[in-house]
């Protein structure tokens, strides 16, 4: 179905384009001229668009109109198989444009003469043929039509509506109200006389504002004349279709055809016929439809019926609006709402919605399960009826707040609700009060079963405080019990016993872990059955049991209580048919064993003290008992504190190094040994003899070695040099050649500090060099190849082996101070020192004597062939600045260069 686009603009002469000016139609035939094969003007457009018969009025059979209540002319509406007729675009029925007015009685031919003989009165009149084509008009009609000649047009496009109250379509697209009288002139012609109504002067056109409004709202209108059977589109609607790439006319007719047919069928059935849609507001919905062209667009079409004063249907007026974005937003909102509903349905917490009267509107499956009721049973139930302790009656329960409350979202920790069977369930309820769309209150409830939470908490608490194997309290359970007892009035009576089964690993190894578990269960049963009154047994770890006694005096005192526990953990137990003899080391502690501190003793203080006593008992032998006291617990606690403080000092770089020079016989400084020092912020200087064992026990030795190696290398790189580079010696006790990362760690430190490879000496005690694997020896050899030297420290005090010394890639052997001290007075020490020196010389190693404190020792060792010396005779440990001064001074004095130092006091150097 074709469509005539709106024709904006004007004629070259400035006249407005009219409905009779169509440049596409060619010249309009003069009066009496009809081209049957290719009609001109608007009729030609319709002929090309719809084929033969287009533009003719579609009369409705009288039988269809009978009883319909439709007065006036026959209702020209399309049947189910017949689409609406011609489509005219523009604010009104916009016809062809572009022809200048044809003068009245213009040039004609024989047919023209035939109809021009019909006399016309001075009032507006025209002559049309039997097909409705206008053949001749007079000047009055042309003036009324806007100074344009409609000759060649179809009468239904010029005159619309019933003859008693018709509308003449002017060239400026406005309508003039007229009354039409048809006067047949023989079988082929009809004279139509038009009488303008008093208000026939057309109103000023509001086309431009209306078009702007349509553009702004992305809408447009169409009009279907029920008498003429023609469809007219507004210019805004044409633009809307074009902007959306919608083809409004296709092989099946106009896109609005379905809506026109639906409304026309309703009019044909009449008011008494059955309706497709219900009456009332729903009846209006029958005039609503949506057009969904290709591409996903959605157009809303609302149709109303324009009637004559007598109530007869005159025309259909449709409003089309682009609602694509609105429908997409609605679809997104619907999908979002569905996702929310699905989410609410899947969560395990109960959710309910209450309306303004406090009645349940909806609930999720979790709440239905909690209250043991299906959704249909819950809907409409007042919230007051769901509350167990709420007084019966009307109104809202007191726990529902108004949405205007300052805190519309709030929590009710414990609200008892009623199940369908009348039982109670304690719930935690979170309420959100908000106004709904209509302004009435709306409540959202999130309901959690507190009873279920309590049961889950009990299970978790039991899992955290009960040993799953023996069902005894675990460490956390015993500490909780002891803390409770120590916070009571009888705290002085509380005692904690710790019992460790001796060598329990042999049971797991020899009989299997299942047998070990059986044995532990048997011991737990003994403790539960036979402990004194007021004692609670627990399992602290794999083979360690604990006992908390509320009244140690009633149990006979700490020693008696520990003995009773030892007896229960001692003896022979048959496991898998085999007798197993057990003993246990027992420790017991009371409040008096805990060192004084800033707070009163707690359970972990007593348990830690009892564990210290267990270690003390194990040192005495298997199956012994020890009672903790402050004399044993204090140092153990001090070591724990020292361990934590040492770890923090390493991380905070709070340690420092001092250096003791290693010199030749003439006092030349050959190297300097790095010595670790710790200045505690509270306790002052901490002796290496105190913190190094702590580092060894706590696994901090490797971290200490790395700290010393990095710091010493960085400081040695800054030492002054006088013809030779001074090496720094670092003792290693944790970072050993057997460490897989030994080579990479040492290399990274040397390269990072910019230190020469030959400026590093690594000292290792001989016990750490026993049975080194091949990768460790290879790592040492690689460092030696680069220039690093190794020294065997304290040689002769450990597992000395000449074969081992021969295999090691070490260049220096240090003679231990144990041999140096008596080398001048004790023949045995002299012999041992000489043997070490001679063996080292035979293997090509140099020797360093450490701990040299007297000139006599120096002379004897020099006579034995010792290469270098280290000790207080020459210098104590020096701070870095003091070492710099010594190095800049060229060396230190020795007994070989001066009998006594200035002042005459040996060792003052």
C-alpha positions in Angstrom: 0.0 0.0 0.0 1.5 3.3 -1.0 1.9 6.4 1.1 2.0 10.0 0.1 4.7 11.8 2.2 3.8 15.1 3.7 4.6 17.9 1.4 6.1 20.9 3.3 7.2 24.1 1.8 5.5 26.4 -0.6 5.0 27.3 -4.2 7.5 29.5 -6.0 4.9 32.2 -5.9 4.7 31.8 -2.1 1.3 30.1 -2.0 0.9 27.3 0.5 0.9 23.9 -1.0 -2.5 22.4 -1.0 -4.1 19.1 -1.1 -4.7 19.5 -4.8 -1.1 20.2 -5.8 0.9 17.1 -6.4 4.0 17.4 -8.7 4.3 13.6 -8.9 0.9 13.2 -10.6 1.7 15.2 -13.7 -0.7 17.8 -14.9 -4.2 17.4 -13.7 -6.4 16.7 -16.7 -8.6 19.6 -17.6 -12.3 19.3 -17.1 -13.7 16.4 -18.8 -10.3 14.7 -19.4 -9.9 11.3 -17.8 -7.0 8.9 -18.4 -8.4 5.5 -17.6 -5.1 3.8 -17.9 -3.0 6.3 -15.9 -5.3 8.7 -14.0 -3.7 11.9 -12.9 -3.6 13.8 -9.6 -4.2 12.0 -6.3 -6.4 9.4 -7.9 -3.4 8.4 -10.0 -1.3 8.0 -6.8 -4.0 5.8 -5.3 -4.3 3.8 -8.6 -0.6 3.2 -8.6 -0.5 2.3 -4.9 -3.5 0.1 -4.5 -4.5 -1.0 -8.0 -7.9 -0.7 -9.7 -10.7 0.4 -7.4 -8.5 2.2 -4.9 -9.9 5.3 -3.6 -13.5 4.2 -3.9 -15.7 4.3 -0.9 -16.3 0.9 0.7 -20.1 0.8 1.5 -21.2 -1.4 4.3 -24.1 -3.7 3.6 -27.3 -2.5 5.2 -27.7 -5.9 6.8 -24.5 -5.4 8.7 -25.6 -2.0 10.0 -29.1 -3.0 11.0 -29.5 -2.6 14.7 -26.0 -1.1 15.1 -27.3 2.3 16.2 -25.2 3.9 13.5 -27.1 6.8 12.0 -26.3 8.8 9.0 -24.6 7.6 5.8 -23.6 4.1 5.2 -20.6 3.2 7.3 -17.7 2.7 4.9 -15.5 0.3 6.8 -13.2 -2.4 5.4 -14.4 -6.0 5.7 -12.1 -8.7 7.0 -10.8 -9.2 3.5 -10.6 -5.6 2.5 -8.1 -3.2 3.9 -8.8 0.5 4.3 -8.7 2.5 1.2 -6.4 5.3 0.1 -3.8 6.7 2.5 -3.4 10.4 2.6 -0.5 11.9 4.5 -0.6 15.3 6.3 -2.4 16.9 9.1 -5.6 16.4 7.4 -6.5 14.5 4.2 -3.5 15.7 2.3 -3.9 15.5 -1.4 -1.6 16.1 -4.3 0.1 19.4 -4.5 1.9 21.4 -7.0 -0.7 22.5 -9.6 -1.8 26.0 -10.0 -5.5 26.6 -9.9 -7.3 25.8 -13.1 -9.6 28.7 -14.1 -13.4 28.0 -14.0 -14.4 26.6 -17.3 -10.9 26.0 -18.5 -10.0 24.5 -21.8 -11.9 21.4 -22.6 -12.9 19.0 -25.3 -16.1 17.1 -26.1 -16.4 15.5 -22.7 -15.8 18.8 -21.2 -18.6 20.3 -23.2 -20.9 17.6 -22.0 -20.6 18.4 -18.3 -19.9 22.1 -18.8 -23.4 22.4 -20.1 -24.7 21.7 -16.6 -25.5 25.0 -15.1 -24.0 25.8 -11.7 -25.5 28.3 -9.2 -23.4 31.2 -7.8 -23.0 29.4 -4.5 -20.2 26.8 -4.2 -20.9 23.8 -6.5 -19.3 21.2 -8.5 -20.0 18.5 -11.1 -18.8 14.9 -10.7 -19.2 11.8 -12.8 -20.7 8.5 -11.8 -17.2 7.4 -10.5 -17.0 10.4 -8.2 -14.3 12.3 -10.2 -14.7 16.1 -10.0 -15.3 17.3 -13.6 -16.2 21.0 -13.1 -16.3 23.5 -10.3 -17.4 27.1 -10.1 -15.5 30.1 -8.8 -17.3 30.1 -5.4 -16.3 26.6 -4.6 -12.7 27.3 -5.7 -12.6 30.3 -3.3 -14.0 28.2 -0.5 -11.5 25.5 -1.3 -8.6 27.9 -1.0 -8.2 29.3 -4.6 -7.3 25.9 -6.1 -9.1 23.9 -8.7 -9.9 20.3 -7.4 -10.9 19.2 -10.9 -9.7 15.6 -11.4 -9.9 14.7 -7.7 -12.2 12.1 -6.3 -15.1 13.6 -4.4 -14.4 11.5 -1.2 -11.0 13.1 -0.9 -12.5 16.6 -1.3 -15.6 16.2 0.8 -15.6 14.0 3.9 -18.2 13.2 6.5 -22.0 13.0 6.2 -23.7 15.4 3.8 -25.6 17.0 6.6 -22.4 18.0 8.4 -19.5 17.5 6.0 -16.0 18.9 5.8 -14.5 20.4 2.7 -10.7 19.8 2.5 -9.1 23.1 1.5 -5.8 23.5 -0.3 -4.2 24.9 2.9 -5.1 21.6 4.7 -7.8 23.1 6.8 -11.3 22.0 6.9 -14.4 24.0 6.1 -17.8 22.9 7.6 -20.4 22.6 4.9 -23.8 21.0 4.1 -23.8 19.1 0.9 -26.8 18.5 -1.4 -26.5 16.1 -4.3 -28.5 16.8 -7.4 -28.3 13.9 -10.0 -28.1 15.1 -13.6 -28.9 12.1 -15.7 -27.1 8.7 -15.2 -23.6 10.1 -15.6 -23.3 13.3 -13.7 -24.2 14.7 -10.3 -24.2 18.3 -9.1 -23.1 18.8 -5.5 -24.2 22.0 -3.9 -22.3 23.2 -0.8 -23.7 25.5 1.7 -21.1 26.8 4.2 -22.2 26.9 7.9 -22.0 30.2 9.6 -18.7 29.1 11.2 -17.4 27.7 7.9 -14.4 30.0 8.0 -11.5 27.7 8.9 -9.7 28.2 12.1 -6.1 29.3 12.1 -3.8 26.4 11.5 -2.0 25.1 14.6 -0.1 22.6 12.4 3.4 23.8 13.4 3.0 23.6 17.2 1.2 20.3 16.8 4.1 19.0 14.7 6.6 20.2 17.2 4.7 18.5 20.0 4.5 15.2 18.0 8.2 15.3 17.4 9.0 16.0 21.0 6.8 13.1 22.2 7.8 10.8 19.3 4.1 10.4 18.4 1.7 11.0 15.5 -1.9 10.7 14.6 -4.0 9.1 11.9 -7.6 9.5 10.9 -9.8 7.0 9.1 -12.9 8.4 7.5 -15.7 5.8 7.9 -17.7 7.2 5.0 -14.9 7.6 2.5 -12.9 4.7 3.7 -9.7 6.7 3.6 -6.8 6.8 6.0 -4.9 10.0 6.7 -1.6 10.3 8.6 -0.2 13.4 10.2 3.2 14.7 9.2 4.5 13.8 12.6 3.5 10.2 12.2 5.1 10.0 8.8 8.4 11.4 10.3 8.1 8.9 13.2 7.8 6.0 10.8 10.7 7.2 8.8 13.0 7.8 11.8 12.3 4.2 12.9 12.8 2.7 9.5 9.2 1.5 9.6 7.4 0.8 6.3 3.8 1.7 7.1 2.4 0.4 3.9 3.0 -3.1 2.6 1.4 -5.8 0.5 -1.2 -6.5 3.2 -2.3 -2.8 3.5 -1.4 -0.1 6.0 0.2 -0.9 9.3 -2.8 0.6 11.1 -5.2 -1.7 9.3 -5.6 -4.3 12.1 -6.6 -1.6 14.6 -9.1 -0.1 12.1 -10.6 -3.5 11.3 -10.9 -4.3 15.0 -12.8 -1.1 15.9 -15.0 -1.4 12.8 -16.0 -4.9 13.7 -17.0 -3.6 17.1 -19.1 -0.9 15.6 -20.8 -3.3 13.2 -21.8 -5.6 16.1 -23.6 -2.7 17.8 -24.1 -2.1 21.5 -26.2 -5.2 22.1 -23.8 -7.7 20.4 -21.3 -9.7 22.5 -18.1 -7.9 23.0 -14.5 -9.2 22.7 -13.5 -7.3 25.7 -15.4 -6.6 28.9 -17.3 -3.4 29.5 -16.1 -0.5 31.7 -12.5 0.3 31.8 -11.6 -2.9 30.0 -13.8 -1.9 27.1 -11.5 1.1 26.5 -8.7 -1.4 26.2 -10.3 -2.8 23.1 -9.2 0.5 21.4 -5.6 0.0 22.5 -3.1 -2.1 20.6 0.6 -2.3 20.0 2.3 -2.4 16.6 5.6 -4.3 16.5 7.3 -3.8 13.2 10.6 -5.5 12.3 13.7 -4.4 14.2 12.3 -4.7 17.7 10.5 -1.3 17.8 7.2 -1.1 19.7 4.5 1.4 18.8 1.4 2.0 21.0 -1.8 2.8 19.1 -4.8 4.3 21.0 -8.0 4.7 18.9 -11.0 6.8 19.6 -14.3 7.2 17.7 -15.4 10.6 16.6 -19.2 10.8 16.3 -21.7 13.2 14.8 -24.0 15.2 17.1 -26.6 12.5 16.5 -24.2 9.8 17.8 -23.4 8.2 14.4 -19.7 7.1 14.0 -18.0 9.6 11.8 -14.3 8.8 11.8 -11.6 6.9 13.8 -8.7 8.9 15.2 -5.6 7.0 16.2 -2.6 8.2 18.3 0.6 6.3 17.7 3.5 6.7 20.0 7.0 5.2 20.2 7.1 3.2 23.4 10.1 1.1 22.6 12.3 2.5 25.4 9.4 2.2 27.9 8.7 -1.4 27.0 12.4 -2.2 27.2 12.6 -0.5 30.6 9.5 -2.5 31.7 11.0 -5.7 30.4 14.2 -5.0 32.3 12.2 -4.1 35.4 10.2 -7.3 35.0 13.4 -9.4 34.6 15.0 -7.6 37.5 11.9 -8.3 39.6 11.9 -11.9 38.6 15.6 -12.2 39.5 14.8 -10.7 42.8 11.9 -13.0 43.3 14.1 -16.0 42.3 16.8 -14.8 44.8 14.3 -14.4 47.6 12.9 -17.9 46.8 16.4 -19.5 47.0 17.8 -17.9 50.2 17.5 -19.9 53.4 16.3 -17.0 55.5 12.6 -16.3 55.7 11.2 -13.3 53.9 7.7 -11.8 54.0 5.9 -8.8 52.7 3.1 -7.1 54.5 0.6 -4.6 53.1 -0.7 -1.4 54.6 -3.1 -3.4 56.9 -0.2 -5.6 58.2 -1.4 -8.7 56.3 1.0 -11.1 54.6 1.1 -10.4 50.8 3.9 -12.8 49.9 6.4 -15.0 51.5 9.3 -17.1 50.3 9.6 -20.9 50.7 12.0 -20.6 53.7 9.4 -18.7 55.8 6.7 -21.2 54.7 8.9 -24.0 56.0 9.7 -22.1 59.2 6.1 -21.6 60.0 5.0 -25.0 58.6 2.4 -23.4 56.3 2.0 -23.1 52.6 1.9 -19.8 50.8 -1.8 -19.7 50.2 -2.4 -20.4 53.9 -0.1 -17.4 54.9 -1.5 -14.9 52.4 -3.9 -12.5 54.2 -2.9 -13.6 57.7 -2.4 -10.5 59.9 1.0 -10.0 61.4 -0.6 -9.8 64.8 -1.9 -13.4 64.4 1.6 -14.6 63.6 3.0 -13.2 66.9 2.9 -15.6 69.8 2.9 -13.0 72.7 0.8 -10.3 70.9 -2.6 -9.7 72.4 -5.4 -10.7 70.1 -7.5 -8.0 68.5 -7.4 -5.7 65.5 -4.9 -3.3 64.3 -1.1 -3.5 63.7 1.2 -5.2 66.2 3.3 -2.9 68.2 6.5 -4.1 66.6 5.6 -2.6 63.2 6.9 1.0 62.9 5.4 3.6 60.6 7.5 4.4 57.6 7.9 8.0 58.9 9.9 6.8 61.9 13.5 8.1 61.9 14.8 4.6 61.8 12.6 2.7 59.4 14.9 -0.3 59.3 15.4 -2.0 62.6 16.1 -5.4 64.2 14.1 -7.3 66.7 16.5 -9.7 68.5 13.9 -12.2 69.7 10.3 -12.3 68.4 8.3 -15.5 69.1 6.2 -16.5 66.2 3.4 -19.1 65.9 3.7 -22.1 63.6 0.6 -23.5 61.9 0.4 -26.3 64.5 0.4 -23.7 67.4 4.0 -24.3 68.5 6.3 -21.3 69.1 9.6 -20.5 67.3 11.9 -17.8 68.5 13.0 -15.6 65.6 15.2 -12.7 64.9 13.3 -10.3 62.6 14.8 -7.4 60.6 12.0 -5.0 59.5 12.1 -2.4 56.8 9.1 0.0 56.7 8.6 2.1 53.6 5.7 3.7 51.7 4.3 1.8 48.7 3.5 3.4 45.4 0.0 4.4 46.6 1.4 6.0 49.7 0.2 3.3 52.1 2.7 1.6 54.5 4.6 -1.5 53.3 6.8 -3.7 55.4 9.5 -6.2 54.4 10.5 -8.8 57.0 13.6 -10.9 57.1 13.1 -13.7 59.6 15.8 -16.0 61.0 15.2 -18.9 63.3 17.1 -18.1 66.5 16.5 -21.6 67.8 18.4 -22.9 64.8 21.2 -20.4 65.4 21.4 -21.5 69.0 21.6 -25.1 68.0 24.3 -24.4 65.5 26.2 -22.3 68.0 26.0 -25.2 70.5 27.4 -27.5 67.8 30.2 -25.1 67.0 31.0 -24.5 70.6 31.2 -28.2 71.3 33.4 -28.7 68.2 35.7 -26.0 69.5 35.9 -27.2 73.1 35.5 -31.0 72.9 38.1 -33.5 71.7 36.4 -35.6 69.1 38.3 -38.8 69.9 38.0 -39.0 73.7 35.0 -36.7 74.1 37.0 -34.9 76.8 37.4 -31.1 76.9 40.2 -30.0 74.6 42.7 -27.3 75.4 40.2 -24.5 74.8 37.6 -26.3 77.0 40.1 -26.7 79.9 41.2 -23.1 79.6 37.6 -21.9 79.6 37.0 -23.9 82.8 40.2 -22.8 84.5 39.5 -19.1 83.7 36.0 -19.4 85.2 37.4 -21.0 88.4 40.2 -18.5 88.7 37.8 -15.6 88.4 35.8 -16.9 91.4 36.3 -16.5 95.1 38.3 -19.8 95.4 41.0 -19.0 92.9 43.7 -19.9 95.4 42.4 -23.5 95.4 42.7 -24.0 91.7 45.5 -26.2 90.3 46.3 -27.4 86.7 48.0 -30.7 86.0 49.7 -31.6 82.7 50.6 -35.2 82.0 52.7 -36.3 78.9 52.8 -40.0 78.1 56.4 -41.1 77.7 57.5 -42.3 74.3 54.0 -42.7 73.0 55.3 -42.6 69.5 56.5 -46.2 69.8 52.9 -47.3 70.1 51.8 -45.6 66.9 54.9 -46.8 65.1 54.7 -50.4 66.4 51.0 -51.1 66.6 49.5 -48.4 64.3 47.6 -45.2 64.9 44.3 -47.1 65.4 45.9 -48.9 68.3 47.2 -45.6 69.6 43.7 -44.1 69.5 42.4 -47.0 71.4 45.0 -46.6 74.1 44.3 -42.9 74.4 40.6 -43.6 74.8 41.3 -46.1 77.5 43.5 -43.5 79.4 40.7 -40.9 79.0 38.2 -43.3 80.5 40.5 -43.9 83.5 40.8 -40.2 84.1 37.1 -39.6 83.9 36.2 -42.4 86.3 38.9 -42.2 88.9 40.0 -38.6 89.4 39.3 -37.0 92.7 36.0 -35.0 93.1 36.2 -31.5 91.7 38.7 -32.5 89.0 38.0 -32.3 85.2 40.2 -34.2 82.7 40.9 -33.0 79.2 43.1 -33.8 76.2 45.6 -31.1 75.4 47.3 -32.7 72.4 48.1 -36.0 70.8 49.6 -37.8 73.9 49.2 -35.0 76.5 46.4 -34.9 79.0 45.4 -32.1 81.4 43.4 -31.9 84.6 41.8 -28.8 86.2 41.2 -29.2 89.9 38.8 -26.8 91.6 40.0 -27.7 95.1 43.7 -28.9 95.2 43.6 -28.9 99.0 40.7 -31.4 99.0 42.8 -33.6 96.6 45.6 -33.7 99.1 47.8 -30.9 97.7 49.7 -30.4 94.4 52.1 -33.3 94.9 49.3 -35.8 95.8 47.2 -34.6 92.9 50.1 -35.0 90.5 50.8 -38.5 91.9 47.2 -39.5 91.4 47.3 -38.4 87.7 50.6 -40.2 87.2 49.1 -43.4 88.6 46.2 -43.3 86.2 48.5 -42.7 83.2 50.9 -45.4 84.4 50.6 -49.2 84.1 50.0 -51.9 81.5 47.1 -51.7 79.0 46.2 -54.4 76.6 45.8 -53.2 73.0 44.9 -55.5 70.1 45.8 -58.4 72.3 49.2 -57.0 73.2 50.2 -55.6 76.6 51.7 -52.1 76.5 53.4 -50.6 79.5 53.1 -46.9 80.0 54.6 -44.2 82.1 53.9 -40.4 82.1 55.8 -37.3 83.1 53.6 -35.1 85.3 53.8 -31.4 86.1 51.4 -29.4 88.3 51.1 -25.7 88.9 49.1 -23.4 91.2 48.8 -19.6 91.3 51.9 -19.4 93.4 54.0 -20.8 90.6 53.1 -18.0 88.2 55.5 -15.0 88.2 54.1 -11.7 89.2 52.7 -9.7 86.3 50.4 -6.8 85.5 47.3 -9.0 85.7 46.0 -11.8 87.9 47.0 -15.4 86.7 44.8 -16.9 84.1 44.2 -20.4 82.9 46.9 -20.3 80.2 49.4 -19.0 82.8 48.8 -22.1 85.0 48.8 -24.5 82.1 52.1 -23.0 80.7 53.6 -23.3 84.2 52.5 -27.0 84.4 54.1 -27.7 81.0 57.4 -26.2 82.2 57.2 -28.6 85.1 56.6 -31.4 82.7 59.9 -30.6 80.9 61.6 -30.5 84.2 60.2 -33.9 85.1 61.4 -35.4 81.8 64.9 -34.1 82.5 64.8 -36.2 85.7 63.7 -39.3 84.0 60.6 -41.2 82.8 57.5 -41.4 85.1 58.6 -38.6 87.4 56.5 -35.7 88.9 57.5 -32.1 89.2 55.8 -29.2 91.0 56.2 -25.8 89.3 57.6 -22.9 91.2 58.6 -19.4 90.3 62.3 -20.5 90.2 61.7 -22.8 87.2 58.8 -21.0 85.6 60.3 -17.6 85.7 63.3 -18.4 83.5 61.1 -20.3 81.1 58.8 -17.4 80.8 61.8 -15.1 80.4 63.0 -17.2 77.5 59.6 -17.0 75.8 59.6 -13.2 76.2 63.2 -13.0 75.0 62.3 -15.0 71.9 59.5 -12.7 71.0 61.7 -9.6 71.7 64.6 -11.0 69.7 62.3 -11.8 66.7 61.1 -8.2 66.9 64.6 -6.9 67.1 65.7 -8.7 64.0 62.7 -7.4 62.1 63.3 -3.8 63.4 67.0 -3.9 62.7 67.6 -3.2 66.4 70.8 -5.2 66.7 74.4 -4.1 66.1 77.9 -5.4 65.3 81.3 -5.0 66.9 84.5 -6.3 65.4 87.6 -8.0 66.9 90.7 -7.6 64.8 92.8 -10.7 63.6 96.4 -9.6 63.3 99.7 -11.0 62.1 102.8 -11.3 64.4 103.8 -7.7 63.4 100.4 -6.2 64.4 99.1 -5.9 60.8 95.3 -6.3 60.7 94.5 -9.2 58.4 90.8 -9.4 59.1 88.1 -8.6 61.7 85.6 -11.0 63.2 82.0 -9.7 63.4 80.5 -10.1 66.9 76.7 -9.7 67.5 75.5 -7.3 70.2 72.0 -6.5 71.5 71.1 -3.4 73.5 67.6 -4.1 74.9 65.5 -1.0 75.4 64.5 -2.2 78.9 67.0 -4.7 80.1 70.1 -3.0 78.6 72.9 -5.1 77.1 71.8 -8.8 76.7 74.7 -11.2 76.7 75.2 -13.4 73.5 75.4 -16.3 75.9 71.8 -15.6 76.9 70.1 -14.8 73.6 72.0 -17.1 71.2 70.7 -20.3 72.9 67.2 -18.8 72.7 67.7 -18.2 69.0 68.9 -21.7 68.5 65.9 -23.3 70.3 63.3 -21.0 68.6 64.6 -21.5 65.1 65.9 -17.9 64.8 69.5 -18.8 64.2 69.3 -18.7 60.4 67.6 -15.3 60.5 70.3 -14.0 62.8 73.1 -15.3 60.4 71.5 -13.6 57.5 71.2 -10.3 59.4 74.9 -10.5 60.5 76.1 -11.4 57.0 74.2 -8.5 55.3 75.3 -6.0 57.9 78.9 -7.1 58.1 79.3 -7.1 54.3 77.8 -3.7 54.0 80.0 -2.2 56.7 83.2 -4.0 55.5 82.7 -2.5 52.0 83.4 0.9 53.6 86.6 0.0 55.5 89.7 2.0 54.6 92.4 0.2 52.7 96.2 0.7 52.9 97.7 -1.4 50.2 95.6 -4.5 51.1 91.9 -5.2 51.5 90.8 -6.2 55.0 88.5 -9.2 55.2 85.5 -9.6 57.5 84.9 -13.0 59.2 81.3 -14.0 60.0 80.4 -17.0 62.2 77.5 -19.1 60.7 75.5 -21.5 62.9 72.1 -21.5 61.1 72.9 -20.7 57.5 75.1 -23.8 56.7 76.5 -25.3 53.5 73.9 -28.0 53.7 71.2 -25.4 53.2 69.9 -25.6 49.6 70.0 -21.8 49.4 73.4 -21.4 51.0 75.2 -20.5 47.8 72.5 -18.1 46.5 72.1 -16.3 49.8 75.8 -15.7 50.3 76.2 -14.6 46.6 73.3 -12.2 46.9 74.7 -10.6 50.0 78.3 -10.1 48.6 77.0 -8.8 45.3 74.4 -6.5 46.9 77.0 -5.0 49.3 79.6 -4.5 46.6 82.1 -6.4 48.7 85.1 -8.2 47.2 84.8 -11.9 47.2 88.2 -12.2 48.8 87.0 -9.9 51.7 84.7 -12.5 53.1 85.7 -15.3 55.6 83.0 -17.7 56.7 83.7 -19.4 60.0 81.9 -22.8 60.6 82.2 -24.9 63.8 83.6 -28.3 63.0 80.4 -30.1 64.3 78.5 -28.5 61.5 80.9 -29.9 58.9 80.4 -33.5 59.8 79.2 -35.7 56.9 78.4 -32.8 54.5 76.6 -34.1 51.4 78.2 -33.6 48.0 76.0 -30.6 47.0 77.1 -28.8 50.2 80.8 -29.4 49.4 80.2 -28.2 45.8 78.6 -25.0 47.1 81.7 -24.4 49.3 84.0 -25.1 46.5 82.2 -22.7 44.2 82.5 -19.9 46.8 86.2 -20.7 47.2 86.7 -20.5 43.5 85.2 -17.0 43.6 87.6 -15.9 46.4 85.6 -16.6 49.6 87.6 -18.3 52.4 86.3 -20.8 54.9 87.7 -21.2 58.5 87.1 -24.2 60.8 86.2 -22.7 64.2 87.0 -24.3 67.5 89.0 -27.1 65.9 89.8 -29.9 68.3 86.8 -29.5 70.6 84.3 -31.5 68.6 84.4 -34.5 66.4 87.9 -33.7 65.0 88.8 -35.9 62.1 91.9 -35.4 60.1 90.2 -37.2 57.2 87.3 -34.7 57.4 89.7 -31.7 57.5 91.5 -33.0 54.5 88.2 -33.2 52.5 86.9 -29.7 53.5 87.6 -26.8 51.2 88.7 -24.7 54.2 91.8 -22.5 54.1 92.1 -21.6 57.8 92.0 -23.6 61.1 91.3 -21.7 64.3 93.0 -23.1 67.5 90.3 -23.0 70.2 90.9 -20.9 73.3 90.6 -24.1 75.4 94.1 -25.0 74.1 95.4 -21.5 74.1 94.7 -20.8 77.7 97.2 -23.3 79.1 99.6 -23.4 76.2 102.4 -21.8 78.2 101.9 -23.8 81.4 100.2 -27.1 80.6 102.2 -29.6 78.6 99.1 -31.3 77.4 97.7 -28.0 76.0 101.0 -27.3 74.4 101.1 -30.7 72.8 97.6 -30.4 71.4 98.2 -26.9 70.1 101.4 -28.0 68.4 99.6 -31.0 66.8 96.8 -28.8 65.4 99.3 -26.3 64.0 101.5 -29.0 62.5 98.5 -30.9 60.9 97.2 -27.6 59.4 100.6 -26.7 58.1 101.0 -30.2 56.5 97.6 -29.8 54.8 98.4 -26.3 53.6 96.1 -24.5 56.0 96.9 -21.4 57.9 96.2 -21.2 61.6 94.7 -18.5 63.8 94.9 -18.7 67.6 91.9 -17.2 69.3 91.6 -16.0 72.9 95.2 -14.8 73.3 95.4 -12.8 76.5 99.0 -12.8 77.6 102.4 -12.1 76.0 103.6 -15.6 77.1 100.8 -17.2 75.1 101.6 -15.0 72.1 105.3 -16.0 72.2 104.6 -19.7 72.6 102.1 -19.8 69.8 104.3 -17.8 67.6 107.1 -20.3 68.2 104.7 -23.1 67.2 104.2 -21.4 63.8 100.7 -19.9 64.3 100.1 -17.5 61.5 97.6 -15.0 63.1 96.3 -14.0 66.5 93.1 -12.8 68.0 92.3 -11.8 71.6 92.2 -9.2 74.3 96.0 -8.9 74.4 95.6 -6.9 71.2 92.1 -5.4 71.3 88.7 -6.1 72.7 85.6 -5.9 70.3 85.5 -2.5 68.6 82.7 -0.4 67.4 82.8 0.4 63.7 84.2 3.9 64.2 86.9 2.6 66.5 87.8 -0.1 63.9 88.1 2.6 61.3 90.6 4.5 63.4 92.7 1.3 63.9 92.7 0.5 60.2 93.7 4.1 59.3 96.5 3.8 62.0 98.1 0.9 60.2 97.7 -1.8 62.8 98.1 -2.8 66.5 101.0 -3.2 68.8 102.1 -6.8 69.7 104.7 -8.2 72.1 106.9 -8.8 69.1 106.9 -5.1 68.3 106.8 -3.7 71.9 107.5 -5.4 75.2 104.7 -3.5 76.8 102.3 -0.9 75.5 102.6 2.7 76.5 101.8 2.9 80.2 103.2 -0.6 81.0 99.9 -2.4 81.3 99.8 -5.6 79.3 96.5 -6.1 77.3 95.8 -2.4 77.2 95.8 -2.6 73.4 
